[in-house]
Amino acid sequence: MTATTTALHIDPIGQVREYDLGADQSQQYRVIGRALLDSAEAVEHIERPQGPNVVILARVHRAGQPLNIRAAEVSDELESQITQLVEGEVLFIGYISATDTITSLPEDVAALIREVCSRP
């Protein structure tokens, strides 16, 4: 059985989609590129005291896209120090810095994303 690595995608209108990034790094990069329809750029790295950190990925070519207010709200609730509103689609992933490994998004972060994006 192959391990799953879950990431959550938020589009500019706040719709959430779950992605299984797969187990190996090359597959993960391909899925990330397809999820964002572009090359990915890390726009925020949120250090957490326990478990995986959280990385917010956005499209490289996002200028002119609508602002992603829901992603900014999630980032704010995670006490991120994000310095700019992100335009366009974003993908939240788990990341272990010590091993440079993409991992599943922590369950509490996934729950927060779903809760924030379900707000009226």
Secondary structure, 3 states (H helix, E strand, C coil): CCCCCEEEEECCCCCEEEEECCCCHHHHHHHHHHHHCCCEEEEEEECCCCCCEEEEEEECCCCCCCECHHHHHHHHHCCCCCCCCCECCEEEEEEEHHHCEEECCCHHHHHHHHHHHCCC
